[in-house]
């Protein structure tokens, strides 16, 4: 297998070059684990995403849009799965060079979950998608967001939950909340592209796809890839027998692995670009702070 990107190392080097202290990524030795009470084909499943609801007043959020802190949110939300909601990922750090975020099915597998319900691969899909904030504060994720997600699952009579994160911190947030749900009786699977972050936190079940960030649900505009990704994830509910079960997807993004050299690779950036990013990041942090203070 090709070596995965080490996102913890990449992000530490990147933000150190921008003048910020090293971030302490979450890590636990013990991992909660509970077997589902029923087969996944008979279970009610919740979809939990770090995508944000589209708001046309908040600037560019479409395919190829630059990082947009104005589109961030800091409270768990719920939105009906039908009609398919307009959820986007411009507010997080996905791999903008190697994916354009033009196909929402690559990060929001509602269509595939609905098809799975129609085929009998799952019992039913919960009525609402649950939106999980991407929060660097682990305390906030554990003490504010995790209980809110659990409440949303309980209200929808959910038995199992599927987490689909996007950016590096999204993967940590999803992993922390997956642990909380598992400890409170809801079996979980995380599907994602940042293996080191998810395994550093420690989760019950993880499907790893060696894809650019922003494609946790499968390759864009490739229904076969998206269906296969979901089915590999669903099988984990039935087959995992112990915590820290990681399954590596059989799919590859590209035979050419050079795409892995680009994301947050400070060594590949000229000094002028680093200076530009320092100023841009400071500005985006100020925007995000104002959103938190407003309670959105």
Secondary structure, DSSP 8 states (H G I E B T S, - for coil): ------HHHHHHHHHHHTT---------S-------SS-GGG-EEEEEE--EE--GGG---STT----GGG---S-EEEESSS---EE-TTS---TTT-----GGGT-THHHHHHHHHHTSSSEE-SEEEE----S-HHHIIIIIHHHHHHHHHHTT-SEEEEE--SHHHHHHHHHHHHHHHHTT-EEEEEES-HHHHHHH--SEEEE--S-TT-TT-STT-HHHHHHHHHHHHHHHHH--SSSEEEE-S--S-S-GGGGGTTT-GGGS-HHHHHHHHHHHHHHHHHHHHHHHHT-
